Amino acid sequence: MPVESGSSAAARQAKQKRKSHSLSIRRTNSTEQERSGLQRDMLDGQDSKLPLSLRSNLLDLFSQIEREFENLYIENLELRRDIETLNDRLAAEGQTLEGADLAKGALKTKASHSTSQLSQKLKTTYKASTSKIVSSFKATTSRAVCQLGREYVGHRDGIWDLSVSRTQPVVLGTASADHSAMLWSIETGKCLLKYMGHQGSVNSIKFHPTEQMALTASGDQTAHIWRYMVQLPTPQPVADISQTPCEDDVDFSDKDEADGEVEGPTDCPSVRVATTTLRSHQGVVIAADWLVGGKQVVTASWDRAANLYDVETSELVHSLTGHDQELTHCCTHPTQRLVVTSSRDTTFRLWDFRDPSIHSVNVFQGHTDAVTSAVFTVGDNVVSGSDDRTVKVWDLKNMRSPIATIRTDSAVNRISVSVTQKIIALPHDNRQVRLFDMAGVRLARLPRSNRQGHRRMVCCSAWCEDNTSCNLFTCGFDRQAIGWNINIPALLQEK
């Protein structure tokens, strides 16, 4: 058995002694190692399924983050002190200028120049950080005044669409999910006529441009044309409702009122047979409208097609195909043979029937979600609304990009544009109705509280250009239509 020599044993003992001594020095003199030792002790005392090395790395990272926040906090305090110093200097120089003698003109000019430099420096330093915040609080010199005129209650289910007749007598028409359409007296709120010819939800109603005829589209895959004859009742005096500035209303409660069963009008005459029934769709007919002149109508359906019919013969003239998903709306130009259809495929299409031999179509992809409606204005504009919470104004002469974009906080349903005032009314899913001009500037928000306004999603809006007590109408899934008196100051209309 080999025997270790005395010299080698002594060397080995000295080496171990030096190693233990160096370890003890590093542990006692290094602050970082003390901290890491404390961290290890903390890690050992905690119950965790994470590996010890990963937990240690996390603690190191959190320590670095804490140090960064400390540095930022110190810099913030220093900046605040600098701002206070500059403000004190400005205040002191301002007081000196006010009490200075007029003889000291040179000193006054110099101090004024110094003050302006400091003021400009402050503005330049903090303008960039505050400009975005300030821009969202632009003040308006004139504000629209919105007054609730009358409520039209009688449907047993939500109201999808509404329209105002173009001929005398001027009446309000509503289309409801309760399988009926109703005609109302605008001044009295009384139901004048009830159409009950559909077997499904009535999704749209539009009036003939020159005759007392209505066009309704339904979930029973048909569109009906029916005649009506009504006599307006004598208007009753209405209690005075104080004018409410649109921007000052307060939503006192978001609680919806109890949905009791609403009794329909008992003395309202009804029509059950259509004059003309238009059949050819294979899905829900979601909207319909009259072409200029009233001799043809266009329908939009969930079968991804829009159909053009001849009113007199009820025959299908053209089937407008090309959309990839269900159609949501259709609208015709008031003076030209143009049709615009919107779809859930995020596009809307412009169909041109002005030349009998050529039927051109243009596709526009300006939204990122379903286009809920696209409507013409009296001029050369198209306004489109979408579930992507935007509304865009387009120029028919140059449709490559919108001339104005309105961004909102909720999905937009069937919009309408005033002919005379050129105001866009936006009904929203969140029960709000907002008004904008054609440049995208917000004019007003209609009052909505626990006492007035809609309590459910607002589905549609329609303007009335005749001299009636209400010039804007809205309807929603709270089973009621509301008439509003909108007063836009002349200053805003000129802009």
Secondary structure, 3 states (H helix, E strand, C coil): CCCCCHHHHHHHHHHHHHHHHHHHHHHHHCHHHHHHHHHHHHHHHCCCCCCHHHHHHHHHHHHHHHHHHHHHHHHHHHHHHHHHHHHHHHHHHHHHHHHCCCCCHHHHHHHHHHHHHHHHHHHHHHHHHHHHHHHCCCCCCCCCEEEEEEEEECCCCCEEEEEECCCCCCEEEEEECCCCEEEEECCCCCEEEEECCCCCCEEEEEECCCCCEEEEEECCCEEEEEECCCCCCCCCCCCCCCCEEHHHCCCCCCCCCCCCCCCCCCCCCEECCCCEEEECCCCCEEEEEECCCCCEEEEEECCCEEEEEECCCCCEEEEEECCCCCEEEEEECCCCCEEEEEECCCCEEEEEEEECCEEEEEEECCCCCCEEEEEECCCCEEEEEECCCEEEEEECCECCCCCEEEECCCCECECEECCCCCEEEEEECCCCEEEEECCCCEEEECCCCCCCCCCCCEEEEEECCCCCCCCEEEEECCCEEEEEEEECCHHHHHC
